[in-house]
Amino acid sequence: MKKLILTLVVILFSTNTLFAKQIKWTKIVTTEDRTTEFYLDKKSIRKVGEFHYFWMMSDYLILEEGDNPDTKSSITFNIINCKTNELKRVTMTTFTLNNVKGKISSDFIVPDLGMDLFQWRFYSEETAFGMVFKEVCKVN
């Protein structure tokens, strides 16, 4: 039942990215090298069982070599396991301008691209994602 509900939520939100521009994004952290800023939609954070689900915006301030020049920001729907500091991305939509503005440059559901991409990824508490984890995991 939980998988069905999650699937319906993902489909609903991934097909309507306009909602992302209406969210009140809260800045959480800027990476140490100042290349990326991470924002949360704090109202979207939900704890279901042992996992937390939430929307996050990433603003790419400085593109690195090999980065897509048409991608300046993204929104992702994520799952976090607070006990293990692991994250899975469920959906991702990228935009041609910062602050989820401009045209959509890509929009996909991660498992559809390949289950090898839909894996738990560990992030240390000292990383920028570690700061995101602290904020998301406050919600009970």
C-alpha positions in Angstrom: 0.0 0.0 0.0 2.8 2.4 0.9 4.5 1.8 -2.5 1.2 2.5 -4.3 0.8 5.8 -2.4 4.4 6.8 -3.1 4.0 6.0 -6.8 0.9 8.1 -7.1 2.5 11.0 -5.3 5.6 10.8 -7.6 3.5 10.6 -10.8 1.3 13.6 -9.6 4.3 15.8 -8.9 6.6 14.7 -11.6 4.0 15.5 -14.3 3.4 19.0 -12.9 6.7 20.8 -12.4 5.0 24.2 -12.3 4.4 23.6 -8.6 8.1 23.9 -8.0 8.1 27.6 -8.9 5.4 28.3 -6.3 7.1 26.6 -3.4 8.7 28.6 -0.6 12.3 27.2 -0.8 14.4 27.4 2.3 18.2 27.6 1.8 20.0 25.0 3.8 23.6 25.1 2.7 26.1 26.1 0.1 28.8 23.6 -0.8 32.3 24.4 0.6 33.6 25.2 -2.9 30.6 27.6 -3.5 29.5 25.7 -6.6 26.0 24.6 -5.4 23.3 25.8 -3.1 20.7 23.3 -1.7 17.2 24.3 -0.7 14.3 22.4 0.9 10.6 22.6 0.7 10.2 22.1 4.5 6.4 21.7 4.1 7.0 18.6 1.9 9.0 16.6 4.4 7.1 13.5 5.4 8.2 10.6 7.6 6.7 7.3 6.5 7.9 4.3 8.5 11.7 4.6 8.8 12.1 6.9 5.8 11.7 10.6 5.1 10.4 11.9 1.8 11.0 15.5 0.6 11.5 17.9 -2.3 14.9 19.6 -2.8 16.1 22.3 -5.1 19.7 22.5 -6.2 21.1 25.8 -7.7 24.3 25.2 -9.7 26.2 28.5 -9.2 29.4 27.4 -11.0 29.4 24.7 -13.6 32.3 22.3 -13.6 34.0 20.8 -16.7 31.8 18.2 -18.2 28.6 19.6 -16.7 25.6 20.2 -19.0 25.6 24.0 -19.8 21.8 23.8 -20.2 21.4 22.8 -16.5 21.6 25.6 -13.9 19.1 24.2 -11.3 17.1 21.1 -10.5 14.3 19.9 -8.3 14.4 16.3 -7.0 12.0 14.2 -5.0 14.1 12.2 -2.5 14.0 9.4 0.1 16.3 9.6 3.1 17.2 6.9 5.6 18.2 9.0 8.7 19.7 6.0 10.5 22.2 5.3 7.8 22.7 8.7 6.2 21.6 7.3 2.8 19.6 9.0 0.1 17.8 7.8 -3.1 16.5 10.2 -5.7 13.1 9.3 -7.1 12.5 12.1 -9.7 14.6 14.8 -11.2 13.7 17.8 -13.3 16.5 20.2 -14.5 16.1 23.8 -15.7 18.1 26.0 -18.0 18.2 28.9 -15.4 18.9 29.2 -11.7 16.1 29.0 -9.2 14.1 26.5 -11.3 13.4 29.1 -14.0 13.8 28.9 -17.7 12.9 25.9 -19.8 12.9 22.3 -18.5 16.1 20.7 -19.9 15.3 17.2 -18.6 12.6 15.5 -16.6 12.7 11.8 -15.5 11.9 9.2 -12.9 15.2 7.8 -11.8 14.2 4.0 -11.7 12.9 4.4 -15.3 16.5 5.2 -16.4 17.8 2.1 -14.7 17.6 0.4 -11.4 21.3 0.7 -11.0 20.8 4.5 -10.6 18.1 3.9 -8.0 20.5 2.9 -5.3 21.1 4.1 -1.7 24.0 6.6 -1.6 25.8 7.3 1.7 26.7 10.9 2.6 28.9 11.9 5.5 27.6 14.3 8.1 30.5 16.7 7.1 29.2 17.1 3.6 26.6 19.6 2.3 24.2 16.7 2.0 24.9 16.0 5.7 23.4 19.4 6.5 20.4 18.6 4.4 20.0 15.3 6.3 20.1 17.1 9.6 17.3 19.4 8.5 15.1 16.7 7.0 15.6 14.2 9.9 14.3 16.8 12.4 10.8 16.0 11.2 9.2 13.1 13.2 
